[in-house]
Amino acid sequence: MSKDSLEEIRKIIDDLDETIIKALGERQKIVQQVISGKLERADQIRDPEREEKLLEKIRRKAPEVGMDPYFLEQLFREIIQYSVRYQTHALVDHQNEKSQEQTIRVSYQGTDGAFSHQAAMRHFEQRYSNVECIGFTRFEEAADAVEREDVDVALLPIENTTAGSINDTYDLLNEKALYIIGEEVLHINHCLMAPEDVQIGNIRRILSHPQAIAQCSRFLTSLPRCHVESYFDTAMAARKVRDDADLSQAAIASSYAAEIYGLKILKRDLANQKENYTRFVIVNKEPLKCDPQLNCKTSLIFATIDEKGALLKCLNLLGDSGINMTKLESRPRIGHPWQFLFYLDIEGNQDDPRISDALQKLTKKAQYFKVLGSYPVREGKW
């Protein structure tokens, strides 16, 4: 194949890709029109029967166009999830009288290009014309900004699939008068970056946030001649590497941070496991009203009384009510030596009578009890 023929084929592929992008954009415009009608009529967000018929049609047509049915089914499942995500946000904003607002102010830990910054933009940019992200050095400062009403919400990381739970956030949720009103999940792709395209063997110092360092521990142990140093934030580390212009120094951060600060990516996919995701929670001074038709989860904290089998008795209350628990985490209870707080995520909305009744029973069994909020489940992988 000649070079000219290859370039011509690539041009055709580029044109087809643009057509696909435009078609998805047109589809999303129709979804926006549909949700307006659903809000007025209080219709269900999802129609499982229609979704299954659509997927069946996709599977049937795939071989006719030379495509793998499984691939097309997965692709359209993601398209459907994206549509559901938009409709869920629209319904939540409508019921909480936020649908007319054009600007939202979001606090987070870090600076431009941080993973938290990316998560905030992903969560809100589809819903608001203007998303003002304000970075702070510490998680607590981001939470304090919400309490002072300097911002509308804070976005805080709470767990990672590689490094586990982020304890600072759990402690803040207990200490602060804040409620979880949403969640976001971000695929974390850590990259090693430097001012120029240098050999990794020439790097002697690597900067990054402690969580990123923990998530990339295997890669870092393969560089015995490098000094690894904790920094406030991945993006701040990238900015320092740019400002110092030291070719023996590198940062671990996102490709977005490398783009912002003009750094060269030396290596991608540094995390111990490829399926590396961080879950963030969005917190506000007021709890969220969640429509019964939405797929929700409820987060809560409790401490048990000091008696044998107390934790099991509390958990059995939920199990006996048919409630599924999706997460259980324990943390030392500050000011109460040898006592622990238990953080739970359960499926369902606290306004559901079955959930409400179970939580009332749990309140009577627990020494300490606090509901952190009910909010829509983050669906989809993107």
BELMO-V84456 format. One line per field, one symbol per residue. psi: psi as a letter, one per 30 degrees, with the letter a starting at -180 (. if undefined). Layout:
BEGIN
psi=???
END
This chain:
BEGIN
psi=kleeeeeeeeeeeeeeeeeeeeeeeeeeeeeeeeeeeeeefhlkekieeeeeeeeeeeeefeffgglkeeeeeeefeeeeeeeeeeeeeeeeeefghfffkfkkkkklkaakfleeeeeeeeeffffkekjjkjkleleeeeeeeeefgflelkkkkflkfefaljeeeeeeeeelilkkfllkkkkjjkkkllelilkeffkfkkklkeeeeefgeeeeffifgkkkkkleleeeeeeeeeefhjfgklljalfeeeeeghlkkekliflekeijkkklkkllfklkkkkffkjllkklklkllilkgeeeeeefeeefggkkkfkkkkkkjkfikglkkkkkklklkffkeeeeeeeeeeefflekkkkflklkkjllf.
END
